[in-house]
């Protein structure tokens, strides 16, 4: 269902907003698994650190 979640602030970075929207998808098949989320967040973290 579209539009039932909280509004994502306009100043949220696009990458973050896209990940949030994917996690909130009403269809569970469209949501990322914990493994995929870990990989994405770990990749982002490594880019920040290095």
Secondary structure, 3 states (H helix, E strand, C coil): CCCCCCCCCCCCCHHHHHHHHHHCCCCHHHCCCHHHHHHHHHHHHHHHHC
